[in-house]
Protein backbone atom coordinates (compact mmCIF):
# COMPACT_ATOMS: atom_id res chain seq x y z
CA UNK A 1 0.00 0.00 0.00
CA UNK A 2 1.05 3.57 -0.49
CA UNK A 3 1.36 6.03 2.38
CA UNK A 4 -1.72 7.82 1.07
CA UNK A 5 -3.78 4.63 1.00
CA UNK A 6 -2.72 3.79 4.55
CA UNK A 7 -3.53 7.35 5.69
CA UNK A 8 -7.07 7.13 4.28
CA UNK A 9 -8.02 4.69 7.02
CA UNK A 10 -6.41 6.64 9.84
CA UNK A 11 -7.08 9.93 11.61
CA UNK A 12 -3.31 10.44 11.80
CA UNK A 13 -1.71 12.95 9.41
CA UNK A 14 0.01 11.42 6.38
CA UNK A 15 3.39 12.94 7.37
CA UNK A 16 3.30 11.13 10.72
CA UNK A 17 2.41 7.85 9.03
CA UNK A 18 5.24 8.37 6.56
CA UNK A 19 7.75 8.89 9.39
CA UNK A 20 6.50 5.77 11.20
CA UNK A 21 6.77 3.71 8.02
CA UNK A 22 10.35 4.94 7.57
CA UNK A 23 11.17 3.76 11.11
CA UNK A 24 9.51 0.39 10.44
CA UNK A 25 11.47 0.09 7.18
CA UNK A 26 14.74 0.87 8.95
CA UNK A 27 13.88 -1.75 11.59
CA UNK A 28 13.23 -4.37 8.89
CA UNK A 29 9.51 -4.72 9.63
CA UNK A 30 8.34 -3.42 6.24
CA UNK A 31 9.87 -3.15 2.78
CA UNK A 32 9.51 -0.09 0.58
CA UNK A 33 9.43 -0.02 -3.22
CA UNK A 34 9.44 3.29 -5.09
CA UNK A 35 7.34 3.34 -8.25
CA UNK A 36 7.54 6.77 -9.81
CA UNK A 37 6.39 9.30 -7.22
CA UNK A 38 4.71 6.69 -5.00
CA UNK A 39 6.33 4.47 -2.37
CA UNK A 40 4.62 1.13 -1.76
CA UNK A 41 5.07 -0.52 1.62
CA UNK A 42 4.77 -4.24 2.30
CA UNK A 43 4.93 -6.09 5.61
CA UNK A 44 7.84 -8.52 5.87
CA UNK A 45 5.46 -11.05 7.38
CA UNK A 46 7.84 -14.04 7.42
CA UNK A 47 10.54 -12.10 9.25
CA UNK A 48 8.02 -10.59 11.67
CA UNK A 49 6.47 -14.01 12.37
CA UNK A 50 9.91 -15.55 12.99
CA UNK A 51 10.79 -12.74 15.40
CA UNK A 52 7.51 -13.19 17.29
CA UNK A 53 8.08 -16.96 17.53
CA UNK A 54 11.60 -16.39 18.90
CA UNK A 55 10.25 -13.86 21.40
CA UNK A 56 7.54 -16.30 22.55
CA UNK A 57 10.16 -19.04 22.98
CA UNK A 58 12.37 -16.72 25.02
CA UNK A 59 9.45 -15.76 27.28
CA UNK A 60 8.52 -19.41 27.78
CA UNK A 61 12.13 -20.27 28.62
CA UNK A 62 12.31 -17.43 31.16
CA UNK A 63 9.07 -18.27 32.96
CA UNK A 64 9.03 -21.37 35.19
CA UNK A 65 6.61 -23.97 33.94
CA UNK A 66 3.52 -24.99 35.93
CA UNK A 67 5.04 -28.49 36.29
CA UNK A 68 7.79 -27.28 38.65
CA UNK A 69 5.38 -26.13 41.31
CA UNK A 70 7.05 -22.71 41.37
CA UNK A 71 4.75 -19.75 41.62
CA UNK A 72 5.08 -16.89 39.14
CA UNK A 73 3.26 -14.46 41.45
N, CA, C and O atoms as CSV, one atom per row, in Angstrom:
chain,resi,resn,atom,element,x,y,z
A,1,UNK,N,N,0.837,-1.184,0.000
A,1,UNK,CA,C,0.000,0.000,0.000
A,1,UNK,C,C,0.879,1.244,0.000
A,1,UNK,O,O,2.013,1.227,0.479
A,2,UNK,N,N,0.341,2.295,-0.536
A,2,UNK,CA,C,1.049,3.573,-0.491
A,2,UNK,C,C,0.768,4.265,0.843
A,2,UNK,O,O,-0.166,3.901,1.558
A,3,UNK,N,N,1.575,5.252,1.161
A,3,UNK,CA,C,1.361,6.026,2.379
A,3,UNK,C,C,-0.021,6.666,2.353
A,3,UNK,O,O,-0.720,6.683,3.366
A,4,UNK,N,N,-0.413,7.189,1.203
A,4,UNK,CA,C,-1.720,7.822,1.074
A,4,UNK,C,C,-2.860,6.854,1.330
A,4,UNK,O,O,-3.835,7.199,1.998
A,5,UNK,N,N,-2.741,5.635,0.798
A,5,UNK,CA,C,-3.780,4.629,1.002
A,5,UNK,C,C,-3.870,4.230,2.474
A,5,UNK,O,O,-4.964,4.026,3.000
A,6,UNK,N,N,-2.737,4.121,3.126
A,6,UNK,CA,C,-2.724,3.791,4.553
A,6,UNK,C,C,-3.343,4.936,5.349
A,6,UNK,O,O,-4.103,4.700,6.288
A,7,UNK,N,N,-3.024,6.170,4.978
A,7,UNK,CA,C,-3.527,7.347,5.685
A,7,UNK,C,C,-5.038,7.502,5.561
A,7,UNK,O,O,-5.676,8.064,6.451
A,8,UNK,N,N,-5.619,7.010,4.465
A,8,UNK,CA,C,-7.067,7.133,4.276
A,8,UNK,C,C,-7.851,6.463,5.397
A,8,UNK,O,O,-8.944,6.914,5.742
A,9,UNK,N,N,-7.313,5.405,5.963
A,9,UNK,CA,C,-8.019,4.689,7.020
A,9,UNK,C,C,-7.602,5.098,8.416
A,9,UNK,O,O,-7.894,4.392,9.381
A,10,UNK,N,N,-6.928,6.217,8.537
A,10,UNK,CA,C,-6.413,6.639,9.840
A,10,UNK,C,C,-6.662,8.129,10.066
A,10,UNK,O,O,-6.603,8.922,9.126
A,11,UNK,N,N,-6.940,8.505,11.312
A,11,UNK,CA,C,-7.083,9.932,11.614
A,11,UNK,C,C,-5.727,10.649,11.723
A,11,UNK,O,O,-5.673,11.871,11.863
A,12,UNK,N,N,-4.659,9.890,11.658
A,12,UNK,CA,C,-3.313,10.443,11.802
A,12,UNK,C,C,-2.879,11.097,10.489
A,12,UNK,O,O,-3.185,10.594,9.407
A,13,UNK,N,N,-2.165,12.219,10.591
A,13,UNK,CA,C,-1.708,12.955,9.408
A,13,UNK,C,C,-0.741,12.101,8.603
A,13,UNK,O,O,0.046,11.339,9.164
A,14,UNK,N,N,-0.806,12.234,7.295
A,14,UNK,CA,C,0.009,11.424,6.382
A,14,UNK,C,C,1.502,11.581,6.666
A,14,UNK,O,O,2.252,10.621,6.491
A,15,UNK,N,N,1.956,12.750,7.096
A,15,UNK,CA,C,3.386,12.944,7.372
A,15,UNK,C,C,3.835,12.103,8.564
A,15,UNK,O,O,4.955,11.594,8.579
A,16,UNK,N,N,2.974,11.959,9.549
A,16,UNK,CA,C,3.298,11.133,10.723
A,16,UNK,C,C,3.359,9.664,10.311
A,16,UNK,O,O,4.264,8.939,10.725
A,17,UNK,N,N,2.409,9.229,9.507
A,17,UNK,CA,C,2.407,7.852,9.033
A,17,UNK,C,C,3.661,7.576,8.205
A,17,UNK,O,O,4.264,6.510,8.325
A,18,UNK,N,N,4.046,8.520,7.379
A,18,UNK,CA,C,5.243,8.368,6.562
A,18,UNK,C,C,6.482,8.200,7.437
A,18,UNK,O,O,7.328,7.350,7.159
A,19,UNK,N,N,6.592,9.005,8.486
A,19,UNK,CA,C,7.747,8.888,9.394
A,19,UNK,C,C,7.756,7.538,10.094
A,19,UNK,O,O,8.811,6.921,10.241
A,20,UNK,N,N,6.579,7.073,10.528
A,20,UNK,CA,C,6.496,5.771,11.196
A,20,UNK,C,C,6.869,4.643,10.237
A,20,UNK,O,O,7.560,3.700,10.624
A,21,UNK,N,N,6.419,4.735,8.999
A,21,UNK,CA,C,6.775,3.710,8.022
A,21,UNK,C,C,8.274,3.701,7.746
A,21,UNK,O,O,8.858,2.638,7.532
A,22,UNK,N,N,8.894,4.861,7.749
A,22,UNK,CA,C,10.346,4.935,7.574
A,22,UNK,C,C,11.052,4.225,8.727
A,22,UNK,O,O,12.014,3.488,8.509
A,23,UNK,N,N,10.576,4.444,9.948
A,23,UNK,CA,C,11.165,3.758,11.106
A,23,UNK,C,C,10.970,2.246,11.007
A,23,UNK,O,O,11.886,1.477,11.300
A,24,UNK,N,N,9.777,1.825,10.595
A,24,UNK,CA,C,9.510,0.393,10.438
A,24,UNK,C,C,10.364,-0.208,9.324
A,24,UNK,O,O,10.811,-1.350,9.430
A,25,UNK,N,N,10.590,0.558,8.259
A,25,UNK,CA,C,11.469,0.093,7.182
A,25,UNK,C,C,12.893,-0.069,7.694
A,25,UNK,O,O,13.537,-1.086,7.438
A,26,UNK,N,N,13.380,0.928,8.414
A,26,UNK,CA,C,14.737,0.873,8.950
A,26,UNK,C,C,14.918,-0.275,9.938
A,26,UNK,O,O,16.017,-0.813,10.075
A,27,UNK,N,N,13.840,-0.652,10.626
A,27,UNK,CA,C,13.882,-1.752,11.586
A,27,UNK,C,C,13.694,-3.112,10.914
A,27,UNK,O,O,13.816,-4.147,11.569
A,28,UNK,N,N,13.396,-3.117,9.608
A,28,UNK,CA,C,13.230,-4.369,8.890
A,28,UNK,C,C,11.847,-4.983,8.989
A,28,UNK,O,O,11.656,-6.145,8.630
A,29,UNK,N,N,10.879,-4.215,9.471
A,29,UNK,CA,C,9.508,-4.720,9.628
A,29,UNK,C,C,8.732,-4.629,8.312
A,29,UNK,O,O,7.917,-5.499,8.004
A,30,UNK,N,N,8.988,-3.580,7.545
A,30,UNK,CA,C,8.341,-3.420,6.243
A,30,UNK,C,C,9.412,-3.199,5.182
A,30,UNK,O,O,10.540,-2.809,5.483
A,31,UNK,N,N,9.030,-3.460,3.927
A,31,UNK,CA,C,9.874,-3.151,2.779
A,31,UNK,C,C,9.224,-2.017,2.012
A,31,UNK,O,O,8.001,-1.879,2.014
A,32,UNK,N,N,10.030,-1.214,1.362
A,32,UNK,CA,C,9.513,-0.088,0.578
A,32,UNK,C,C,10.012,-0.195,-0.851
A,32,UNK,O,O,11.198,-0.420,-1.090
A,33,UNK,N,N,9.094,-0.032,-1.803
A,33,UNK,CA,C,9.433,-0.022,-3.218
A,33,UNK,C,C,8.924,1.274,-3.827
A,33,UNK,O,O,7.734,1.579,-3.754
A,34,UNK,N,N,9.842,2.043,-4.435
A,34,UNK,CA,C,9.441,3.287,-5.090
A,34,UNK,C,C,9.038,2.974,-6.522
A,34,UNK,O,O,9.764,2.316,-7.267
A,35,UNK,N,N,7.848,3.467,-6.886
A,35,UNK,CA,C,7.341,3.343,-8.251
A,35,UNK,C,C,6.919,4.740,-8.693
A,35,UNK,O,O,5.821,5.204,-8.383
A,36,UNK,N,N,7.805,5.389,-9.416
A,36,UNK,CA,C,7.543,6.769,-9.806
A,36,UNK,C,C,7.563,7.662,-8.577
A,36,UNK,O,O,8.544,7.688,-7.834
A,37,UNK,N,N,6.475,8.394,-8.367
A,37,UNK,CA,C,6.394,9.299,-7.220
A,37,UNK,C,C,5.846,8.612,-5.972
A,37,UNK,O,O,5.892,9.186,-4.884
A,38,UNK,N,N,5.333,7.405,-6.113
A,38,UNK,CA,C,4.715,6.691,-4.996
A,38,UNK,C,C,5.688,5.694,-4.378
A,38,UNK,O,O,6.524,5.114,-5.072
A,39,UNK,N,N,5.571,5.503,-3.073
A,39,UNK,CA,C,6.325,4.472,-2.371
A,39,UNK,C,C,5.304,3.465,-1.847
A,39,UNK,O,O,4.358,3.828,-1.147
A,40,UNK,N,N,5.507,2.209,-2.192
A,40,UNK,CA,C,4.622,1.132,-1.755
A,40,UNK,C,C,5.292,0.378,-0.620
A,40,UNK,O,O,6.454,-0.017,-0.720
A,41,UNK,N,N,4.552,0.183,0.453
A,41,UNK,CA,C,5.066,-0.523,1.621
A,41,UNK,C,C,4.415,-1.897,1.725
A,41,UNK,O,O,3.232,-2.073,1.434
A,42,UNK,N,N,5.222,-2.860,2.149
A,42,UNK,CA,C,4.767,-4.235,2.295
A,42,UNK,C,C,5.346,-4.800,3.598
A,42,UNK,O,O,6.531,-4.632,3.889
A,43,UNK,N,N,4.500,-5.463,4.363
A,43,UNK,CA,C,4.930,-6.088,5.611
A,43,UNK,C,C,5.839,-7.267,5.306
A,43,UNK,O,O,5.528,-8.082,4.436
A,44,UNK,N,N,6.934,-7.365,5.996
A,44,UNK,CA,C,7.837,-8.519,5.865
A,44,UNK,C,C,7.327,-9.593,6.821
A,44,UNK,O,O,7.945,-9.875,7.847
A,45,UNK,N,N,6.189,-10.185,6.465
A,45,UNK,CA,C,5.457,-11.054,7.384
A,45,UNK,C,C,6.261,-12.273,7.830
A,45,UNK,O,O,6.135,-12.673,8.987
A,46,UNK,N,N,7.060,-12.868,6.995
A,46,UNK,CA,C,7.842,-14.038,7.419
A,46,UNK,C,C,8.862,-13.661,8.478
A,46,UNK,O,O,9.030,-14.378,9.465
A,47,UNK,N,N,9.542,-12.545,8.281
A,47,UNK,CA,C,10.537,-12.101,9.247
A,47,UNK,C,C,9.884,-11.693,10.564
A,47,UNK,O,O,10.400,-11.992,11.640
A,48,UNK,N,N,8.746,-11.007,10.470
A,48,UNK,CA,C,8.025,-10.588,11.674
A,48,UNK,C,C,7.526,-11.818,12.442
A,48,UNK,O,O,7.648,-11.878,13.666
A,49,UNK,N,N,6.968,-12.793,11.728
A,49,UNK,CA,C,6.472,-14.007,12.373
A,49,UNK,C,C,7.610,-14.769,13.042
A,49,UNK,O,O,7.441,-15.272,14.153
A,50,UNK,N,N,8.759,-14.863,12.391
A,50,UNK,CA,C,9.910,-15.550,12.986
A,50,UNK,C,C,10.383,-14.831,14.246
A,50,UNK,O,O,10.741,-15.476,15.232
A,51,UNK,N,N,10.386,-13.522,14.218
A,51,UNK,CA,C,10.789,-12.744,15.397
A,51,UNK,C,C,9.809,-12.957,16.543
A,51,UNK,O,O,10.221,-13.117,17.692
A,52,UNK,N,N,8.517,-12.961,16.238
A,52,UNK,CA,C,7.512,-13.189,17.289
A,52,UNK,C,C,7.625,-14.592,17.877
A,52,UNK,O,O,7.465,-14.773,19.084
A,53,UNK,N,N,7.905,-15.603,17.018
A,53,UNK,CA,C,8.083,-16.964,17.533
A,53,UNK,C,C,9.300,-17.037,18.459
A,53,UNK,O,O,9.244,-17.671,19.513
A,54,UNK,N,N,10.392,-16.390,18.067
A,54,UNK,CA,C,11.596,-16.386,18.897
A,54,UNK,C,C,11.339,-15.671,20.218
A,54,UNK,O,O,11.821,-16.109,21.263
A,55,UNK,N,N,10.592,-14.587,20.182
A,55,UNK,CA,C,10.248,-13.858,21.403
A,55,UNK,C,C,9.391,-14.725,22.317
A,55,UNK,O,O,9.621,-14.769,23.526
A,56,UNK,N,N,8.406,-15.414,21.750
A,56,UNK,CA,C,7.544,-16.298,22.548
A,56,UNK,C,C,8.364,-17.417,23.182
A,56,UNK,O,O,8.143,-17.761,24.343
A,57,UNK,N,N,9.303,-17.985,22.437
A,57,UNK,CA,C,10.155,-19.043,22.980
A,57,UNK,C,C,11.029,-18.518,24.114
A,57,UNK,O,O,11.238,-19.208,25.112
A,58,UNK,N,N,11.534,-17.309,23.964
A,58,UNK,CA,C,12.365,-16.720,25.016
A,58,UNK,C,C,11.557,-16.466,26.275
A,58,UNK,O,O,12.046,-16.695,27.381
A,59,UNK,N,N,10.321,-15.996,26.120
A,59,UNK,CA,C,9.450,-15.759,27.275
A,59,UNK,C,C,9.138,-17.082,27.963
A,59,UNK,O,O,9.196,-17.167,29.189
A,60,UNK,N,N,8.809,-18.109,27.194
A,60,UNK,CA,C,8.515,-19.415,27.776
A,60,UNK,C,C,9.715,-19.973,28.516
A,60,UNK,O,O,9.557,-20.581,29.574
A,61,UNK,N,N,10.910,-19.778,27.980
A,61,UNK,CA,C,12.126,-20.266,28.621
A,61,UNK,C,C,12.424,-19.511,29.916
A,61,UNK,O,O,13.016,-20.072,30.839
A,62,UNK,N,N,12.023,-18.257,29.988
A,62,UNK,CA,C,12.315,-17.431,31.155
A,62,UNK,C,C,11.316,-17.617,32.288
A,62,UNK,O,O,11.617,-17.306,33.440
A,63,UNK,N,N,10.122,-18.126,31.963
A,63,UNK,CA,C,9.067,-18.274,32.964
A,63,UNK,C,C,9.023,-19.722,33.404
A,63,UNK,O,O,8.926,-20.617,32.564
A,64,UNK,N,N,9.092,-19.977,34.718
A,64,UNK,CA,C,9.030,-21.366,35.193
A,64,UNK,C,C,7.720,-22.020,34.747
A,64,UNK,O,O,6.665,-21.385,34.733
A,65,UNK,N,N,7.808,-23.277,34.391
A,65,UNK,CA,C,6.609,-23.968,33.942
A,65,UNK,C,C,5.731,-24.328,35.129
A,65,UNK,O,O,6.197,-24.347,36.269
A,66,UNK,N,N,4.474,-24.611,34.867
A,66,UNK,CA,C,3.524,-24.989,35.933
A,66,UNK,C,C,3.902,-26.335,36.530
A,66,UNK,O,O,3.506,-26.623,37.659
A,67,UNK,N,N,4.652,-27.171,35.820
A,67,UNK,CA,C,5.040,-28.491,36.290
A,67,UNK,C,C,6.019,-28.441,37.458
A,67,UNK,O,O,6.107,-29.401,38.223
A,68,UNK,N,N,6.754,-27.344,37.611
A,68,UNK,CA,C,7.787,-27.280,38.648
A,68,UNK,C,C,7.208,-26.940,40.014
A,68,UNK,O,O,7.889,-27.079,41.031
A,69,UNK,N,N,5.978,-26.502,40.043
A,69,UNK,CA,C,5.376,-26.130,41.313
A,69,UNK,C,C,5.813,-24.758,41.791
A,69,UNK,O,O,5.439,-24.335,42.885
A,70,UNK,N,N,6.600,-24.057,40.987
A,70,UNK,CA,C,7.046,-22.706,41.367
A,70,UNK,C,C,5.964,-21.711,41.016
A,70,UNK,O,O,5.327,-21.819,39.968
A,71,UNK,N,N,5.761,-20.772,41.864
A,71,UNK,CA,C,4.755,-19.747,41.625
A,71,UNK,C,C,5.382,-18.626,40.831
A,71,UNK,O,O,6.542,-18.278,41.053
A,72,UNK,N,N,4.621,-18.048,39.897
A,72,UNK,CA,C,5.079,-16.894,39.136
A,72,UNK,C,C,4.514,-15.606,39.677
A,72,UNK,O,O,4.665,-14.556,39.053
A,73,UNK,N,N,3.850,-15.660,40.851
A,73,UNK,CA,C,3.265,-14.461,41.448
A,73,UNK,C,C,4.289,-13.650,42.194
A,73,UNK,O,O,3.959,-12.606,42.756
